[in-house]
Amino acid sequence: MYDLVVIGGGPAGLAAALEAYKAGTEKIVIIERDIELGGILNQCIHNGFGLHYFKEELTGPEYAGKFIDLIKDTKIEIKLDTMVLNISDNKVVSYVNSVEGYKEIEAKAVILAMGCRERARGAISLPGFRGAGIYTAGMAQRYINLEGYMVGKKVLILGSGDIGLIMARRMTLEGAEVKAVVELMPFSNGLNRNIVQCLKDFNIPLYVGHTVTNIEGTNRVEKITISKVDEMRQPIKGTEMEFECDTLLLSVGLIPENELSRKAEIDIDKRTNGPQVNESMETSIPGVFACGNVLHVHDLVDFVTEESESAGRNAAKYIKENINIKEKNINIKTGYAVSYTVPQSFCLEKLDKALNVFLRVKNVFESCKISVKHGDNNIISYQKEHLTPGEMNKLVIPKNLLDGIDDEINILIES
């Protein structure tokens, strides 16, 4: 019997396990399917990590390394190259590896920290030939940064998420010619700092409101056609542009890895594709918590760490108090222009001093405010100079402002 089983050894799993250990949880195991800890950070050799959490600029491996070193100084058990197969409703975790074979272990609490995966070509129905030279941006990043393999010389990138922007710079630094970054939406989905540092600093054009409408080349990509799209995101005839390319990188979204969660019949939020959680990061199954990109896709690893530490602390509290009762939760509803919130509900009695809410918006806004309402009553508003879907926002709502509410609150954008 383990006190805590953490599934995933990336930044979320490491932070959650370490925080639970600090809170007095003794028998903890981290189960990681890769051959080393660190997750996606191992291939992110660019800097910019840790500015919020460590107050210094680090590369991905450096950020992960700090937590790995801290884990080594604890009694936390690590199982690498191990695949979790199932989580039962009474928190029995089934896994398999080459040393132990198939095994089942019981846990008092479980933390889900499986991360996310990239959306591939098949999910977006790209037209044209299926020649070689089409990669997801993350796969290209792994080939270049970890395997030492250059994936192409003349490159077009579809999707302006952060990894697509970062790979535009990376490919340029490695000697490739990046023709353009193409984005279906009328705005970029990446952080503004990445648009400046990765595109503008290298004179790489960004075509928003465009998409790929044809790929030519039977053995390998030879030519890519892009077109402008209308308000319904359909290609507009007569707006075609052709690029001589041998490589297409796809940065078209990330999907939280929740096959285990669905198999365990955990309630999933259709907007985030991650588990629904309360203020403790606890899912619909008591004692099962979730954090990091398996919960919702983050823009900064610093936010992943903060959220995961909360999951670790609350898992430790759950284990100590041995409470298996679901308290009444107050729902958090999304109003105008808010895509989603995490958490989706909260228990007022369990809040300490404030309720922390992460959210994303659906469009670009200038000089607006995020308002928190109960019915027609305004609880609190936060003035914002600039909001974009690519950047996550965090609200800190004082507990005393929520006193007396027992049904739901609504979060929306107002001018």
C-alpha positions, 0 to 999 in steps of 0.5 A: 500500500502506497500513500500516494501514486503520482502518474507522470514524471514531468514538471507536474508530477515532480512538483506534486510529489515533492510538495506532498512529501514536504507536507508529510506524506511518506510512501510516494511513488512516481510512475513515468513511462519514459526512460528518464524524469523531466517530461517534455522539458528535456527537449526544450533547450531554449531559455525562458523557463522559471522567470516566475517560479525561480526568478531566473531564466532557465532552459527546460532541462535546467528547470526540470533538473532543479526538481529532479535533484530535490527528488533525489534527496527524498525517499520518493520511489521512482519507476521509469519505463513503466506504463500505467494501464488502469486506475480503479475507483478504489484507487488500485493502479495497474502498471507494466514494465520489463522488470516487474511485469504486470503489477497492481498497487493500492494507493490512498491517493492518486495524482494524475500528471500525464501531460498532453500530446500533439494533434497530428495531421489526421486530426485536421484533414490536411489536403494533398499528397502524403509525402515525407517531410510532415512532422508535428513541431514537437517531434521535429524538436525532439529530432533536432534537440535530442536525436541530432537529426535535421528534419528539413531545409525549406520549412513552412509551419502551420499553427502559431502556438508557442512550440511552432514559434519556437521551432521557427527560430530553432530551424532558422538557427540550425540553417534552415529557411523558414518560409512563413508561419501560417495561422488559421485564426485571425490572431496568434495563439502564442505568447507575445514574447515568442512572436517578437523573439522567434519571428520578428527578430528573424524576419519570419512572416506570420500569415494570420487568417490563412491555412494550408490548402494543398501539399504537392510531392509524392516522395517528399514535400515539394510545394505547399499552397496556403490560402486566406480564409473567410469568417467561417474559416473556409479558404477563399478562392483567388488568395492562394500563395505557393511556397517551395518547401521540403518540410511542413511542421504542424503546431495545431494544438495539444490534447491532454492525455486522459485515456486513463481518466476516461477509463476510470470514469472521471468527469471530463470538461469538454472545453479543456479535455481534462478532468473537472476539478475543485479548488483542491485539484480533486477530480470527481473521484475522491482522492484522485487529483489532477494537475498540469497539462493533463488538466488543461494546456498551460502556456508557462511551466511556472503555472504548471508547478504552482498548480501541481504543488497545490495538488500535492498539498491537498493530496497530502491533506486528504491522506492525513485526514482520511476524508472520503466525503464529497462536500457541496461545491459551488460551480464556476460558470463562464460568461461572455468570451471566457473559454474555460476556468480551472477549477470548475467548482469550489468548496467555500469552507475549504478555501484558505484566504482566496480562490485561485482561478485560471482562465483563457479568453476566446478572442483578443481584447484591449482595455477591458475587465474580467468580472466575477458575478453572483447573479446581477451582483458584481463580486470583483473586477480585474482591469486588463490592458490586453487579453489574448487566447494564447496567454492564460490569466490567473484571478485571485478572488478573496474568500470574504467576497464569496461568503454567502454564495451557495450555488454558482458564480459567473466569470465574463469579459466586460468592456 
